[in-house]
């Protein structure tokens, strides 16, 4: 992939984020209700009180002026002030980010490893193993993450007592122990999706003419599977994995709430319920950025995974 093409992709990414920032900012102010009603909660709500609050938070400024001021703050790392917690949004998100990143990283490893392994095994071992994999992944794909969370908590936390039911723990090892059940709940349906995609892609490659030709020429089955079919089958799987992993930022809202984790997902739920616009806008923008960056990374990896894409990228 040439530097010019990378530059075009980065420019497209910047334009996407600019448009997204405008849509996110606009959508929040089109939502029913108002932030000053939350800020005045618990006080005697008078016209003067609401006017003072709107003046303090510049809610009466023209829409475009508010947007440009907010956008300028984003470019300097200033996400504004949380209406609910009365502290900078950047610091608030940073304090929750470690838990969410650890959870997503843990779940991503489970998704990638288990999904690819199950998919490959199902493709090369037809019959009972393949049928079991298809049935199991179908059930897993159709089970919501919060249902999985409840089941895992009931069995492994309450009944067996193997894992804690709530909290994120202290220190790396303790955190990983606390995040095991949440990571499994977060990963299960996505791992099943990756397994199905890997199976389909592997079956398609194993049925191609070059595989039969290599068999006739005496290539070992192991070499055929791992050095040829597997590598060619991974291109669509990598694309899907990128979308799935970036989508975990959305799914964490349910899992973090179910397990009482103090992460970005639970913060987003609190912010939406409280109409804390600055926090909601910042987190939504981060989620969109994760999707956009994920797509960019997949595009850059494609030529490395599939040699057939190198010529197209160069062209």
C-alpha positions in Angstrom: 0.0 0.0 0.0 1.5 3.3 -1.1 2.0 6.3 1.0 -0.5 8.3 -1.1 -3.2 5.7 -0.5 -2.5 5.8 3.2 -2.7 9.5 3.1 -6.1 9.4 1.3 -7.4 6.9 3.9 -6.3 9.2 6.8 -7.9 12.2 5.1 -11.2 10.2 4.7 -10.9 9.2 8.4 -10.6 12.9 9.4 -13.6 13.8 7.2 -15.7 11.0 8.7 -14.8 12.1 12.2 -15.7 15.7 11.4 -19.1 14.8 10.0 -19.7 12.4 12.9 -18.8 15.1 15.5 -21.5 17.4 13.9 -24.1 14.7 13.9 -23.4 13.6 17.5 -23.5 17.2 18.7 -26.7 17.9 16.8 -28.5 14.7 17.8 -27.9 15.3 21.5 -29.6 18.7 21.4 -32.5 17.4 19.4 -33.2 14.8 22.1 -36.2 15.4 24.4 -35.5 17.1 27.7 -32.8 19.6 28.6 -29.6 19.5 30.6 -30.7 22.4 32.8 -33.7 20.4 34.1 -31.2 17.8 35.4 -28.9 20.4 36.9 -31.8 22.2 38.7 -33.1 18.9 40.1 -33.5 19.1 43.9 -33.7 22.9 43.8 -36.7 25.2 43.5 -37.0 25.4 39.7 -37.8 29.0 38.8 -37.3 30.8 35.5 -34.4 32.7 37.1 -32.7 29.5 38.2 -33.0 27.9 34.7 -31.8 31.2 33.1 -28.7 31.2 35.4 -27.9 27.6 34.6 -28.2 28.2 30.9 -26.0 31.2 31.1 -23.4 29.3 33.2 -23.1 26.5 30.7 -23.5 28.7 27.6 -26.7 26.9 26.6 -28.2 30.1 25.1 -25.3 30.6 22.7 -26.1 30.0 19.0 -26.0 26.4 17.9 -23.1 26.8 15.5 -21.1 28.8 18.1 -21.6 26.0 20.7 -20.5 23.4 18.1 -17.4 25.2 17.0 -16.4 25.9 20.7 -17.0 22.2 21.5 -15.0 21.1 18.4 -12.1 23.4 19.2 -12.0 21.9 22.7 -11.9 18.3 21.2 -8.9 19.2 19.1 -7.1 20.3 22.2 -8.2 17.4 24.3 -10.9 19.3 26.2 -14.2 17.3 26.1 -16.0 19.8 28.4 -17.4 19.6 31.9 -19.6 16.8 33.0 -23.0 18.2 34.1 -23.6 15.2 36.4 -20.2 14.8 38.1 -19.1 18.4 37.9 -15.6 17.5 36.6 -13.7 17.5 33.3 -15.1 14.8 30.9 -11.6 13.8 29.8 -10.5 12.9 33.3 -13.8 11.2 34.0 -13.4 9.0 30.9 -9.7 8.3 31.6 -10.5 7.0 35.1 -12.9 4.5 33.6 -10.8 3.6 30.5 -8.5 1.1 32.0 -11.3 -1.3 33.1 -13.0 -1.0 29.7 -9.8 -1.5 27.7 -8.8 -4.6 29.8 -12.3 -6.0 29.3 -12.3 -5.5 25.6 -8.7 -6.8 25.2 -9.5 -9.9 27.2 -12.7 -10.5 25.2 -10.9 -9.9 21.9 -8.4 -12.6 22.6 -11.2 -15.0 23.5 -13.0 -14.1 20.3 -10.1 -14.4 18.0 -8.5 -17.5 19.4 -11.7 -19.5 20.1 -13.5 -18.3 17.0 -10.7 -19.1 14.6 -9.8 -22.5 16.2 -13.5 -23.7 16.3 -14.0 -22.5 12.7 -10.9 -24.3 11.4 -11.7 -27.5 13.2 -15.3 -27.5 12.0 -14.1 -27.0 8.4 -11.5 -29.8 8.4 -13.5 -32.3 10.6 -16.8 -32.8 8.8 -19.6 -34.8 10.3 -20.3 -34.9 14.0 -17.7 -32.3 15.0 -18.9 -29.9 12.3 -22.5 -30.4 13.2 -21.8 -29.8 16.9 -19.9 -26.6 16.0 -22.7 -25.3 13.8 -25.4 -26.0 16.5 -23.3 -24.5 19.3 -22.4 -21.4 17.4 -26.0 -20.8 16.3 -27.1 -21.0 19.9 -24.3 -18.7 21.1 -25.0 -16.1 18.4 -28.7 -16.0 19.4 -28.0 -15.5 23.1 -27.9 -11.9 24.3 -24.8 -10.9 26.3 -26.9 -9.9 29.4 -28.5 -13.4 29.5 -25.0 -15.0 29.3 -23.9 -12.7 32.1 -26.8 -13.7 34.3 -26.1 -17.4 33.6 -22.4 -17.2 34.2 -22.9 -15.3 37.5 -25.5 -17.8 38.7 -23.3 -20.8 38.0 -19.7 -19.7 38.4 -20.0 -16.9 40.9 -23.0 -17.8 43.1 -23.2 -21.6 42.9 -19.6 -22.7 42.5 -17.9 -19.5 43.9 -15.0 -19.8 41.4 -15.2 -16.1 40.3 -16.3 -12.9 41.8 -19.7 -11.6 40.7 -19.0 -7.8 40.9 -16.2 -5.3 40.7 -13.0 -5.0 38.7 -10.4 -6.0 41.3 -7.1 -4.4 42.2 -3.8 -5.1 40.4 -3.4 -6.8 37.0 -3.9 -10.4 38.0 -6.8 -9.7 40.3 -8.4 -7.6 37.6 -8.0 -10.4 35.0 -9.6 -12.8 37.5 -12.5 -10.4 38.1 -12.9 -9.7 34.4 -13.0 -13.4 33.3 -16.8 -13.8 33.5 -17.5 -10.4 32.0 -15.1 -11.1 29.2 -16.7 -14.5 28.4 -20.2 -12.9 28.4 -18.9 -10.2 26.1 -17.1 -12.5 23.8 -19.5 -15.5 23.4 -21.8 -14.3 20.6 -19.0 -12.6 18.7 -16.7 -15.7 19.0 -19.5 -17.8 17.5 -19.8 -15.3 14.6 -16.1 -15.4 13.9 -16.2 -19.2 14.1 -19.0 -19.4 11.5 -17.2 -16.9 9.2 -13.9 -18.9 9.6 -15.6 -22.2 8.8 -17.3 -20.8 5.7 -14.2 -19.1 4.4 -12.1 -22.3 5.1 -14.6 -24.5 3.3 -14.6 -22.2 0.3 -10.8 -22.3 0.1 -10.5 -26.0 0.6 -12.9 -26.6 -2.2 -10.9 -24.5 -4.7 -9.0 -26.0 -7.6 -5.6 -25.0 -6.4 -6.1 -27.2 -3.2 -6.9 -30.3 -5.3 -4.0 -29.6 -7.6 -1.7 -29.4 -4.6 -3.0 -32.7 -3.2 -2.3 -34.4 -6.6 1.2 -33.0 -6.5 1.8 -34.7 -3.1 1.5 -31.7 -0.7 0.8 -32.8 2.9 -2.7 -32.1 4.3 -1.2 -30.0 7.1 0.7 -27.8 4.7 -2.4 -27.4 2.5 -4.5 -26.3 5.4 -2.2 -24.0 7.3 0.1 -22.5 4.6 -2.4 -22.1 1.8 -6.1 -22.5 2.7 -5.9 -20.9 6.1 -3.9 -17.8 5.0 -6.2 -17.2 2.0 -9.3 -17.7 4.2 -8.2 -15.1 6.8 -8.8 -12.0 4.8 -12.6 -11.8 5.3 -12.3 -13.0 8.8 -9.9 -10.2 9.7 -12.4 -7.7 8.3 -15.2 -9.1 10.4 -13.0 -9.3 13.4 -12.1 -5.6 13.2 -15.8 -4.7 13.1 -16.7 -7.0 15.9 -13.9 -5.8 18.2 -14.7 -2.2 17.7 -18.4 -3.0 18.3 -17.5 -4.4 21.8 -17.4 -0.8 23.0 -21.2 -0.7 22.5 -21.8 -4.2 24.1 -19.8 -3.3 27.2 -22.7 -1.1 28.3 -24.8 -4.2 29.1 -21.9 -6.3 30.5 -20.4 -3.6 32.7 -23.8 -2.8 34.2 -24.5 -6.5 34.8 -21.2 -7.1 36.6 -21.0 -3.7 38.4 -17.9 -2.6 36.5 -16.9 1.0 36.7 -16.0 1.4 33.0 -16.9 3.5 30.0 -20.0 1.4 29.2 -21.6 1.9 32.6 -20.6 5.6 32.4 -22.4 6.0 29.1 -25.6 4.5 30.6 -25.4 6.9 33.5 -24.8 9.9 31.2 -27.7 9.1 29.0 -30.1 8.6 31.9 -28.9 12.0 33.4 -28.8 13.8 30.1 -25.2 14.5 30.7 -24.6 15.7 27.2 -20.8 16.4 27.3 -20.1 12.9 28.6 -22.5 11.2 26.2 -21.1 13.1 23.2 -17.5 12.3 24.1 -18.2 8.5 24.5 -20.3 8.2 21.4 -17.5 10.0 19.4 -14.9 7.6 20.9 -17.0 4.6 19.8 -17.3 6.0 16.2 -13.6 6.7 16.2 -13.0 3.1 17.2 -15.0 1.8 14.2 -13.3 4.2 11.8 -9.7 3.4 13.1 -10.6 -0.3 13.0 -11.6 -0.1 9.3 -8.4 1.7 8.5 -6.2 -0.9 10.3 -8.0 -3.7 8.4 -7.4 -1.9 5.1 -3.7 -1.6 5.9 -3.4 -5.2 7.0 -5.2 -6.6 3.9 -2.2 -6.6 1.6 -0.1 -8.3 4.3 -2.6 -11.1 4.8 -3.7 -11.7 1.2 -0.9 -11.3 -1.4 -3.5 -10.9 -4.1 -4.5 -7.5 -2.6 -0.9 -6.1 -3.0 -1.2 -5.6 -6.7 -4.6 -3.9 -6.3 -3.3 -1.7 -3.5 -0.3 -0.7 -5.5 -2.5 0.1 -8.5 
